[in-house]
């Protein structure tokens, strides 16, 4: 049965301008791959009845862990749960976290129906403990349901989905928080310009990214949200990250040319999202979303697992006040001879979110522990990850974020071998803090180079296999090689008794001698435009910082 063109829950006047019913009325394909293409093309986006047909089919085919409550269950319980009182007088379930029900062109009856459905879901799904996206999902599904009971059944099937590759919505605080952390990691990797803009006007940068699901489910206008939901239902959870990253890129494009005077960039982004359809049509948002390269479901899953593990280790499994970047680097007890609090906060905002909750801990200082590479290794071994800071005698500054333990250098039996993961990066401090990301490599064993110029890395033989243990790799690297376009050169790190090298195959980005006295740097970005500091430099100070859990005194 096709849903009515505009059912009794919809404000017809608002609906006509939001989604005009001008598209095809039938859909003949059944193959998932073809549905994916049609969803991205917006085949059923302009046909209200056809979209209802597609949703009905897709939701019917969701693999579920049990038999989820159906429409008949709703009809049996709704009177007992809501009673004779208006549903608007009943508080929403705690698991929606005070999220407002988006209007989505619903009339007052429709908004009341969403509240009733949410209350019944709470009664039937006690395992759902945190799901702020659910009000928006239910409000959208109500458009394409014959009545409240059918909408309830569809929402319950979404919650009961048990296929990891077709994950739909987070249903616990742990899952939600790790998703926010994963989004922060992806912003760091794929939206560096936007990240820099946000960081310039807002210290709680991770708090800004914690709103990413709210942008999609609640802030996006109905026409855009429905288009995202079309693709989301056939492509899966990955598209939500893609769209949120695309929104951030569009926000940066709009704000980059304006004075950075905002005192609430969180609200600025949400306001931009609410009105995005006026300047960026849904097709352009999706086009930009799918233009982001090197983005896989496996990467998301493994980052999410790593972030969940970090939260569990800190005992963060239920909702509590979150500690953000600016709280991790305290002005009162942080002191460095190389960087100030503001610079360290900038650096801290780039590290993977599972470590950004930690406080910086000074492991090595050449001014305190002496100018010795052996002493540097001794103080840093057993710590993972670390941040290296260097100040030259010309008062220039640079450094690197190093994701693996320096003890990894010992596996090469005294030879100079290169190691590291794709989460590492180098940065310069003047004239402003600027990051240069590097790419993943295989880790061949190399003989010690005779000179700096010969410290290049030949392509590994086709039969070579990395000996790096899987649990040492960045989470998304333990499963598959991570490649970049061929024009991008790889970066590496290595350590021996008489030198420390951080850099790329064509020549190190950083080279430091065994006395921590002299150094050299080359170009660090893919366009060969900016070195970290003067090409040859004398070292005034070296520091290494680790990450200390804030709960450990």
RODO-2510 file (C-alpha; in nm, 4 decimals, decimal comma):
residues 553
     n   res          X          Y          Z
     1     x     0,0000     0,0000     0,0000
     2     x     0,1446     0,3355    -0,0985
     3     x     0,1541     0,6044     0,1696
     4     x    -0,0819     0,8951     0,1012
     5     x     0,0656     1,1941    -0,0788
     6     x     0,0412     1,4031     0,2355
     7     x    -0,0835     1,2214     0,5395
     8     x    -0,2607     1,3682     0,8400
     9     x     0,0681     1,4404     1,0227
    10     x     0,2035     1,6872     0,7652
    11     x     0,1550     2,0605     0,7201
    12     x     0,0689     2,0622     0,3495
    13     x     0,1650     2,4251     0,2885
    14     x     0,5163     2,3738     0,4253
    15     x     0,5523     2,0363     0,2594
    16     x     0,4780     2,1554    -0,0935
    17     x     0,7772     2,3897    -0,0850
    18     x     1,0075     2,1424     0,0890
    19     x     0,9730     1,8361    -0,1342
    20     x     0,7632     1,8892    -0,4490
    21     x     0,6001     1,5686    -0,5685
    22     x     0,7178     1,5758    -0,9293
    23     x     0,9227     1,2599    -0,9739
    24     x     0,8662     0,9036    -1,1022
    25     x     0,6071     0,6836    -0,9387
    26     x     0,7566     0,3364    -0,9826
    27     x     1,0866     0,1630    -0,9087
    28     x     1,1652    -0,1610    -1,0909
    29     x     1,5228    -0,2377    -0,9733
    30     x     1,5895    -0,4723    -0,6821
    31     x     1,9706    -0,4971    -0,6746
    32     x     2,1377    -0,3097    -0,3876
    33     x     2,4179    -0,1734    -0,6078
    34     x     2,1667    -0,0202    -0,8471
    35     x     1,9705     0,1232    -0,5557
    36     x     2,2886     0,2877    -0,4296
    37     x     2,3397     0,4611    -0,7631
    38     x     1,9774     0,5728    -0,7810
    39     x     1,9911     0,7038    -0,4240
    40     x     2,3013     0,9109    -0,4982
    41     x     2,1379     1,0430    -0,8150
    42     x     1,8237     1,1405    -0,6220
    43     x     1,5970     0,9229    -0,8372
    44     x     1,3128     0,9121    -0,5840
    45     x     1,3940     1,2417    -0,4088
    46     x     1,1153     1,4334    -0,5874
    47     x     0,8501     1,1660    -0,5542
    48     x     0,6839     1,1452    -0,2157
    49     x     0,5000     0,8158    -0,2856
    50     x     0,8056     0,6491    -0,4446
    51     x     1,0285     0,7429    -0,1529
    52     x     0,7735     0,5793     0,0752
    53     x     0,7871     0,2607    -0,1353
    54     x     1,1664     0,2506    -0,1227
    55     x     1,1787     0,3072     0,2533
    56     x     0,9229     0,0327     0,3062
    57     x     1,1329    -0,2137     0,1053
    58     x     1,4651    -0,1190     0,2626
    59     x     1,3317    -0,1276     0,6175
    60     x     1,1580    -0,4592     0,5565
    61     x     1,4897    -0,6132     0,4478
    62     x     1,6905    -0,4989     0,7518
    63     x     1,8517    -0,8004     0,9231
    64     x     1,7417    -0,7951     1,2879
    65     x     1,8862    -0,9660     1,5943
    66     x     1,5389    -1,0594     1,7240
    67     x     1,1766    -1,0117     1,6287
    68     x     1,1358    -0,6387     1,6892
    69     x     0,8038    -0,5016     1,8163
    70     x     0,5580    -0,4502     1,5317
    71     x     0,2591    -0,2263     1,4678
    72     x     0,0229    -0,4480     1,6693
    73     x     0,2412    -0,4086     1,9779
    74     x     0,2177    -0,0317     1,9444
    75     x    -0,1596    -0,0398     1,9264
    76     x    -0,1673    -0,2551     2,2416
    77     x     0,0594    -0,0373     2,4565
    78     x     0,0193     0,3228     2,3401
    79     x    -0,2977     0,3837     2,5421
    80     x    -0,1404     0,2464     2,8600
    81     x     0,1810     0,4470     2,8210
    82     x     0,0443     0,7815     2,7078
    83     x    -0,2920     0,7559     2,8779
    84     x    -0,5596     1,0163     2,8363
    85     x    -0,3176     1,3054     2,8744
    86     x    -0,1669     1,4880     2,5801
    87     x     0,1672     1,3418     2,4734
    88     x     0,3139     1,6938     2,4775
    89     x     0,2796     1,6977     2,8564
    90     x     0,4901     1,3843     2,8938
    91     x     0,8693     1,4282     2,9082
    92     x     1,0654     1,2596     2,6324
    93     x     1,2675     0,9494     2,7237
    94     x     1,6044     1,0202     2,8828
    95     x     1,7893     0,8424     2,6018
    96     x     1,7187     1,1282     2,3572
    97     x     1,9270     1,3592     2,5825
    98     x     1,6881     1,6569     2,5784
    99     x     1,6928     1,6628     2,1986
   100     x     1,4076     1,8632     2,0518
   101     x     1,1739     1,6957     1,8048
   102     x     1,2494     1,8622     1,4686
   103     x     0,9438     2,0046     1,2934
   104     x     1,0261     1,8596     0,9486
   105     x     0,7028     2,0154     0,8136
   106     x     0,4956     1,8182     1,0647
   107     x     0,1808     1,9704     1,2094
   108     x     0,1030     1,9686     1,5806
   109     x    -0,0567     1,6228     1,5516
   110     x     0,2596     1,4903     1,3853
   111     x     0,4883     1,6340     1,6513
   112     x     0,2692     1,4770     1,9208
   113     x     0,2805     1,1443     1,7353
   114     x     0,6616     1,1494     1,7369
   115     x     0,6602     1,1946     2,1150
   116     x     0,4166     0,9043     2,1605
   117     x     0,6263     0,6778     1,9391
   118     x     0,9432     0,7649     2,1304
   119     x     0,7736     0,6887     2,4630
   120     x     0,6599     0,3495     2,3319
   121     x     1,0072     0,2716     2,1953
   122     x     1,1494     0,3474     2,5398
   123     x     0,9044     0,1006     2,6923
   124     x     0,9859    -0,1775     2,4443
   125     x     1,3628    -0,1207     2,4021
   126     x     1,5247    -0,0925     2,7475
   127     x     1,8649    -0,1649     2,5919
   128     x     1,8560     0,1698     2,4086
   129     x     2,0229     0,3984     2,6615
   130     x     2,1430     0,6952     2,4528
   131     x     2,0129     0,7863     2,1070
   132     x     1,9843     1,1630     2,0405
   133     x     1,9315     1,1030     1,6662
   134     x     1,6109     0,9038     1,7156
   135     x     1,3586     1,1947     1,7317
   136     x     1,4697     1,3144     1,3875
   137     x     1,4640     0,9607     1,2436
   138     x     1,1114     0,8992     1,3773
   139     x     0,9916     1,2405     1,2525
   140     x     1,1237     1,1628     0,9052
   141     x     0,9777     0,8105     0,8992
   142     x     0,6391     0,9452     1,0037
   143     x     0,6159     1,1200     0,6655
   144     x     0,6246     0,7831     0,4912
   145     x     0,4046     0,5828     0,7258
   146     x     0,0321     0,5206     0,7059
   147     x    -0,0075     0,5730     1,0816
   148     x     0,1829     0,5926     1,4106
   149     x     0,1925     0,2149     1,4514
   150     x     0,3654     0,1642     1,1154
   151     x     0,6195     0,4345     1,1965
   152     x     0,6865     0,2679     1,5336
   153     x     0,7487    -0,0651     1,3603
   154     x     0,9958     0,0914     1,1144
   155     x     1,1883     0,2665     1,3903
   156     x     1,2086    -0,0546     1,5940
   157     x     1,3518    -0,2412     1,2951
   158     x     1,6218     0,0240     1,2587
   159     x     1,7129    -0,0135     1,6269
   160     x     1,7156    -0,3954     1,6008
   161     x     1,9564    -0,4058     1,3034
   162     x     2,2340    -0,6552     1,3790
   163     x     2,4535    -0,6237     1,0670
   164     x     2,7744    -0,4330     1,1599
   165     x     2,8221    -0,3151     0,8024
   166     x     2,4724    -0,1659     0,8035
   167     x     2,4904     0,0094     1,1394
   168     x     2,2230     0,2777     1,1540
   169     x     2,2131     0,4796     1,4781
   170     x     2,4184     0,4835     1,7995
   171     x     2,2162     0,3455     2,0914
   172     x     2,4515     0,3912     2,3904
   173     x     2,6579     0,6776     2,5230
   174     x     2,9767     0,4778     2,4659
   175     x     2,8908     0,4257     2,0978
   176     x     2,7789     0,7874     2,0558
   177     x     3,0867     0,9339     2,2236
   178     x     3,3261     0,7138     2,0283
   179     x     3,1465     0,8186     1,7077
   180     x     3,2079     1,1828     1,8000
   181     x     3,5736     1,1051     1,8675
   182     x     3,6000     0,9226     1,5360
   183     x     3,4509     1,2230     1,3584
   184     x     3,7125     1,4417     1,5276
   185     x     3,9845     1,2092     1,3983
   186     x     3,8417     1,2288     1,0466
   187     x     3,8197     1,6091     1,0599
   188     x     4,1864     1,6180     1,1560
   189     x     4,2668     1,4021     0,8567
   190     x     4,0349     1,5264     0,5841
   191     x     3,9335     1,8837     0,6801
   192     x     4,2519     2,0483     0,7996
   193     x     4,1597     2,3959     0,6718
   194     x     3,8204     2,3875     0,8441
   195     x     3,9814     2,2511     1,1612
   196     x     4,2267     2,5394     1,1647
   197     x     3,9428     2,7890     1,1250
   198     x     3,7446     2,6377     1,4141
   199     x     4,0535     2,6237     1,6325
   200     x     4,1190     2,9954     1,5726
   201     x     3,7856     3,0997     1,7254
   202     x     3,6974     2,8228     1,9733
   203     x     3,9163     2,6523     2,2321
   204     x     3,6767     2,3605     2,2866
   205     x     3,7380     2,2295     1,9348
   206     x     3,6363     1,8742     2,0205
   207     x     3,3146     2,0038     2,1694
   208     x     3,2295     2,1597     1,8335
   209     x     3,2704     1,8265     1,6560
   210     x     3,0596     1,6504     1,9203
   211     x     2,7578     1,8152     1,7525
   212     x     2,8155     1,6408     1,4197
   213     x     2,5146     1,4085     1,4454
   214     x     2,2948     1,6994     1,5526
   215     x     2,3891     1,8779     1,2279
   216     x     2,2501     1,5863     1,0263
   217     x     1,9534     1,4850     1,2427
   218     x     1,7786     1,7988     1,3549
   219     x     1,9579     2,0979     1,2013
   220     x     1,9501     2,0024     0,8340
   221     x     1,6253     2,1155     0,6678
   222     x     1,3858     1,8424     0,5596
   223     x     1,4795     1,8493     0,1891
   224     x     1,8484     1,7984     0,2687
   225     x     1,7938     1,5547     0,5555
   226     x     1,5701     1,3349     0,3412
   227     x     1,8316     1,3209     0,0651
   228     x     2,0977     1,2206     0,3159
   229     x     1,8637     0,9596     0,4631
   230     x     1,7984     0,8194     0,1129
   231     x     2,1683     0,7453     0,0643
   232     x     2,2233     0,6514     0,4278
   233     x     1,9630     0,3749     0,4042
   234     x     2,1361     0,2031     0,1101
   235     x     2,5035     0,2960     0,1637
   236     x     2,5215     0,2784     0,5428
   237     x     2,6693     0,4726     0,8329
   238     x     2,9758     0,5866     0,6395
   239     x     2,7767     0,8422     0,4419
   240     x     2,6872     1,0292     0,7613
   241     x     3,0548     1,0983     0,8299
   242     x     3,1037     1,2001     0,4686
   243     x     2,8140     1,4468     0,4733
   244     x     2,9188     1,5993     0,8065
   245     x     3,2723     1,6507     0,6707
   246     x     3,1280     1,8086     0,3554
   247     x     2,9177     2,0456     0,5670
   248     x     3,2293     2,1507     0,7569
   249     x     3,4098     2,2135     0,4284
   250     x     3,1246     2,4332     0,3025
   251     x     3,1187     2,6200     0,6342
   252     x     3,4910     2,6879     0,5999
   253     x     3,4410     2,8137     0,2445
   254     x     3,1795     3,0626     0,3631
   255     x     3,3588     3,1737     0,6782
   256     x     3,7195     3,1737     0,5547
   257     x     3,6878     3,5179     0,3969
   258     x     3,5114     3,6763     0,6947
   259     x     3,6603     3,8263     1,0128
   260     x     3,6907     3,5637     1,2854
   261     x     3,4923     3,7491     1,5491
   262     x     3,2427     3,4829     1,6539
   263     x     3,2282     3,3913     2,0194
   264     x     3,0235     3,0790     1,9564
   265     x     3,1302     2,8827     1,6509
   266     x     2,9165     2,5883     1,7677
   267     x     2,6041     2,7952     1,7160
   268     x     2,7432     2,9449     1,3951
   269     x     2,7848     2,6002     1,2390
   270     x     2,4392     2,4901     1,3496
   271     x     2,2850     2,8086     1,2077
   272     x     2,4737     2,7523     0,8825
   273     x     2,3404     2,3955     0,8625
   274     x     1,9820     2,5045     0,9302
   275     x     1,9958     2,7433     0,6335
   276     x     2,2324     2,5477     0,4095
   277     x     1,9646     2,4726     0,1481
   278     x     1,9529     2,8432     0,0580
   279     x     2,3118     2,8389    -0,0660
   280     x     2,4060     2,4718    -0,1118
   281     x     2,1480     2,2310    -0,2591
   282     x     2,1439     1,8713    -0,1293
   283     x     2,2987     1,7441    -0,4542
   284     x     2,6059     1,9632    -0,3999
   285     x     2,6412     1,8463    -0,0400
   286     x     2,6385     1,4821    -0,1485
   287     x     2,8704     1,5531    -0,4399
   288     x     3,1260     1,7077    -0,2047
   289     x     3,0753     1,4263     0,0460
   290     x     3,1586     1,1544    -0,2059
   291     x     3,4512     1,3533    -0,3446
   292     x     3,6474     1,2929    -0,0214
   293     x     3,9076     1,0353    -0,1175
   294     x     4,0587     0,7435     0,0742
   295     x     3,7614     0,6905     0,2974
   296     x     3,6448     0,3419     0,3895
   297     x     3,3972     0,1733     0,6201
   298     x     3,6841    -0,0324     0,7615
   299     x     3,8716     0,2809     0,8622
   300     x     3,5644     0,4077     1,0475
   301     x     3,5002     0,0758     1,2214
   302     x     3,8558     0,0385     1,3455
   303     x     3,8852     0,3989     1,4602
   304     x     3,5552     0,3570     1,6427
   305     x     3,6814     0,0399     1,8120
   306     x     4,0024     0,2127     1,9209
   307     x     3,8101     0,5095     2,0609
   308     x     3,5631     0,2855     2,2425
   309     x     3,8537     0,0985     2,4001
   310     x     4,0124     0,4253     2,5144
   311     x     3,6844     0,5407     2,6710
   312     x     3,6358     0,2091     2,8511
   313     x     3,9897     0,2256     2,9899
   314     x     3,9056     0,5687     3,1320
   315     x     3,5794     0,4378     3,2755
   316     x     3,3677     0,6587     3,0482
   317     x     3,0704     0,4441     2,9546
   318     x     2,7755     0,6610     3,0603
   319     x     2,7038     1,0271     3,0071
   320     x     2,9197     1,2635     3,2103
   321     x     3,0868     1,5985     3,1719
   322     x     3,3417     1,5702     2,8948
   323     x     3,6956     1,6998     2,9260
   324     x     3,7971     1,8922     2,6177
   325     x     4,1266     1,9958     2,4648
   326     x     4,1561     2,3291     2,6393
   327     x     4,1127     2,1569     2,9772
   328     x     4,3887     1,9040     2,9066
   329     x     4,6578     2,1733     2,8713
   330     x     4,6274     2,3783     3,1888
   331     x     4,7873     2,7222     3,1927
   332     x     4,8661     2,6949     3,5646
   333     x     5,0804     2,3817     3,5584
   334     x     5,2119     2,3685     3,2011
   335     x     5,5632     2,4972     3,1352
   336     x     5,7822     2,4502     2,8306
   337     x     6,0979     2,6240     2,7135
   338     x     5,9802     2,5889     2,3529
   339     x     5,6029     2,6477     2,3273
   340     x     5,3379     2,8385     2,5147
   341     x     4,9983     2,7121     2,6285
   342     x     4,8230     2,8387     2,3124
   343     x     5,0693     2,6590     2,0817
   344     x     5,0485     2,3373     2,2837
   345     x     4,6699     2,3474     2,2684
   346     x     4,6918     2,3814     1,8907
   347     x     4,9203     2,0771     1,8734
   348     x     4,6991     1,8842     2,1188
   349     x     4,3939     1,9472     1,9010
   350     x     4,5584     1,7496     1,6182
   351     x     4,6295     1,4289     1,8091
   352     x     4,3798     1,1409     1,7850
   353     x     4,0841     1,2058     2,0130
   354     x     4,1508     0,9020     2,2282
   355     x     4,4679     1,0782     2,3489
   356     x     4,3385     1,4372     2,3506
   357     x     4,1673     1,3704     2,6847
   358     x     4,5107     1,3167     2,8409
   359     x     4,7358     1,5824     2,9916
   360     x     5,0834     1,6624     2,8528
   361     x     5,3632     1,5086     3,0598
   362     x     5,7236     1,6234     3,0121
   363     x     5,9397     1,3151     2,9489
   364     x     6,2648     1,4715     2,8323
   365     x     6,4159     1,8187     2,8281
   366     x     6,7680     1,8790     2,6987
   367     x     6,7974     2,1703     2,9430
   368     x     6,7212     1,9358     3,2348
   369     x     6,8516     1,5966     3,1188
   370     x     7,1404     1,6919     2,8927
   371     x     7,2099     1,6996     2,5207
   372     x     7,2265     1,3264     2,4590
   373     x     7,0262     1,1153     2,2152
   374     x     7,0852     0,8081     2,4310
   375     x     6,9320     0,9906     2,7262
   376     x     6,6412     1,0973     2,5044
   377     x     6,5707     0,7339     2,4120
   378     x     6,6028     0,6222     2,7746
   379     x     6,3490     0,8788     2,8931
   380     x     6,1006     0,8183     2,6085
   381     x     6,1020     0,4405     2,5667
   382     x     5,7843     0,2755     2,6898
   383     x     5,5795     0,5838     2,6108
   384     x     5,3369     0,5847     2,3220
   385     x     5,2591     0,8262     2,1648
   386     x     5,4966     1,1218     2,2152
   387     x     5,5317     1,4789     2,0907
   388     x     5,8783     1,6033     1,9944
   389     x     5,9540     1,9777     2,0177
   390     x     6,2671     2,1556     1,8888
   391     x     6,3823     2,5166     1,9321
   392     x     6,6750     2,6456     1,7272
   393     x     6,9325     2,9057     1,8279
   394     x     6,7545     3,1389     1,5835
   395     x     6,4389     3,1009     1,7975
   396     x     6,2607     2,8957     1,5329
   397     x     6,0451     2,6025     1,6380
   398     x     5,9213     2,2751     1,4925
   399     x     5,8342     1,9232     1,5981
   400     x     5,6463     1,5999     1,5348
   401     x     5,3697     1,3827     1,6742
   402     x     5,5024     1,0255     1,6938
   403     x     5,2424     0,7533     1,7288
   404     x     5,4639     0,4577     1,8211
   405     x     5,7200     0,3804     2,0905
   406     x     6,0819     0,4743     2,0179
   407     x     6,1789     0,1227     2,1327
   408     x     6,0543     0,0062     1,7903
   409     x     6,3930     0,1128     1,6529
   410     x     6,5556    -0,1832     1,8349
   411     x     6,3874    -0,4444     1,6183
   412     x     6,6295    -0,3771     1,3330
   413     x     6,9270    -0,5312     1,5153
   414     x     7,1423    -0,2198     1,5313
   415     x     7,0727    -0,1099     1,1757
   416     x     6,8931     0,2135     1,1005
   417     x     6,5358     0,1117     1,0161
   418     x     6,2332     0,3222     0,9423
   419     x     5,8998     0,2800     1,1183
   420     x     5,5884     0,4736     1,2110
   421     x     5,2198     0,4891     1,1239
   422     x     4,9889     0,7116     0,9262
   423     x     4,8741     0,8952     1,2382
   424     x     5,2130     1,0660     1,2714
   425     x     5,2721     1,4202     1,1491
   426     x     5,5312     1,6977     1,1629
   427     x     5,4675     2,0666     1,2285
   428     x     5,6341     2,4052     1,2427
   429     x     5,5691     2,6748     1,5016
   430     x     5,6591     2,9993     1,3217
   431     x     5,5139     3,2179     1,1853
   432     x     5,2158     3,0112     1,2990
   433     x     5,1554     2,6523     1,4008
   434     x     5,1195     2,4505     1,0792
   435     x     5,0810     2,0741     1,0472
   436     x     5,2112     1,8507     0,7672
   437     x     5,0485     1,5094     0,7594
   438     x     5,2301     1,2037     0,6393
   439     x     5,1275     0,8782     0,4842
   440     x     5,1591     0,5142     0,5719
   441     x     5,4507     0,3128     0,4488
   442     x     5,5682    -0,0419     0,4768
   443     x     5,8593    -0,0762     0,7139
   444     x     6,1599    -0,2207     0,5301
   445     x     6,4845    -0,2869     0,7135
   446     x     6,7533    -0,0596     0,5789
   447     x     7,1270    -0,0420     0,6132
   448     x     7,2649     0,2650     0,7851
   449     x     7,2973     0,5550     0,5356
   450     x     7,6417     0,7039     0,4847
   451     x     7,5091     1,0591     0,4775
   452     x     7,1953     1,2604     0,5176
   453     x     7,1425     1,2863     0,1432
   454     x     7,1465     0,9064     0,1099
   455     x     6,8804     0,8610     0,3770
   456     x     6,6121     0,7750     0,1253
   457     x     6,3818     0,4793     0,1224
   458     x     6,3703     0,2582    -0,1854
   459     x     6,0409     0,0941    -0,2801
   460     x     5,9956    -0,2293    -0,0857
   461     x     6,0093    -0,5487    -0,2895
   462     x     5,6726    -0,6852    -0,3942
   463     x     5,7077    -0,9881    -0,1681
   464     x     5,7987    -0,7934     0,1456
   465     x     5,5626    -0,8086     0,4415
   466     x     5,5625    -0,5593     0,7260
   467     x     5,6800    -0,7129     1,0497
   468     x     5,4933    -0,4484     1,2482
   469     x     5,2626    -0,6146     1,5022
   470     x     4,9007    -0,5323     1,4311
   471     x     4,8450    -0,3856     1,7773
   472     x     5,1260    -0,1347     1,7172
   473     x     4,9682     0,0136     1,4093
   474     x     4,7192     0,2947     1,3971
   475     x     4,3805     0,1224     1,4187
   476     x     4,2845     0,1589     1,0545
   477     x     4,6308     0,0511     0,9404
   478     x     4,6358    -0,2839     1,1129
   479     x     4,3906    -0,4232     0,8583
   480     x     4,5032    -0,2871     0,5244
   481     x     4,7726    -0,0745     0,3619
   482     x     4,6787     0,2902     0,3415
   483     x     4,7767     0,4500     0,0125
   484     x     4,7818     0,8041    -0,1181
   485     x     4,7872     0,9446    -0,4712
   486     x     5,1248     0,8790    -0,6345
   487     x     5,2163     1,2490    -0,6345
   488     x     5,2210     1,2459    -0,2533
   489     x     5,5570     1,1440    -0,1086
   490     x     5,5828     0,9229     0,1966
   491     x     5,7263     1,0320     0,5315
   492     x     5,9190     0,8164     0,7768
   493     x     6,0970     0,8081     1,1152
   494     x     6,4081     0,6227     1,2274
   495     x     6,6457     0,6296     1,5206
   496     x     7,0023     0,5137     1,5684
   497     x     7,2826     0,5751     1,8150
   498     x     7,4125     0,8796     1,6297
   499     x     7,1072     1,0324     1,4612
   500     x     6,7330     1,0703     1,4701
   501     x     6,5430     1,1028     1,1407
   502     x     6,1855     1,2056     1,0790
   503     x     6,1068     1,2547     0,7160
   504     x     6,0201     1,1309     0,3748
   505     x     6,1723     0,9104     0,1089
   506     x     6,3251     1,2003    -0,0850
   507     x     6,5083     1,3340     0,2194
   508     x     6,4283     1,3832     0,5892
   509     x     6,1880     1,6461     0,7127
   510     x     6,3965     1,6480     1,0309
   511     x     6,7458     1,5182     1,1020
   512     x     6,9074     1,5534     1,4481
   513     x     7,2568     1,4371     1,5356
   514     x     7,3462     1,2190     1,8334
   515     x     7,4613     1,5149     2,0443
   516     x     7,1316     1,6985     1,9958
   517     x     7,3440     1,9841     1,8682
   518     x     7,2859     2,0165     1,4951
   519     x     6,9897     1,9538     1,2741
   520     x     6,8616     1,9816     0,9229
   521     x     6,5180     2,0088     0,7645
   522     x     6,3771     1,9789     0,4155
   523     x     6,0417     2,0548     0,2568
   524     x     5,7502     1,8829     0,4241
   525     x     5,4370     1,9246     0,2198
   526     x     5,3421     1,7677    -0,1096
   527     x     5,3948     2,0883    -0,3061
   528     x     5,7452     2,1433    -0,1664
   529     x     5,6740     2,4968    -0,0481
   530     x     5,7469     2,5182     0,3236
   531     x     6,0345     2,3796     0,5327
   532     x     5,9880     2,3405     0,9071
   533     x     6,2564     2,6011     0,9810
   534     x     6,5999     2,7029     0,8459
   535     x     6,7509     2,4253     0,6369
   536     x     7,0561     2,3835     0,8616
   537     x     7,0164     2,4815     1,2248
   538     x     7,1789     2,4662     1,5671
   539     x     6,9629     2,3309     1,8471
   540     x     6,8883     2,5407     2,1538
   541     x     6,6449     2,2968     2,3216
   542     x     6,4718     1,9644     2,2647
   543     x     6,1695     1,8391     2,4554
   544     x     5,9624     1,5212     2,4416
   545     x     5,6126     1,5126     2,5843
   546     x     5,3989     1,2121     2,6693
   547     x     5,0302     1,1714     2,7468
   548     x     4,9154     1,1300     3,1056
   549     x     4,5664     1,0141     3,1957
   550     x     4,3970     1,2992     3,3880
   551     x     4,2743     1,0475     3,6482
   552     x     4,6324     0,9516     3,7380
   553     x     4,7833     1,1838     3,9946
***
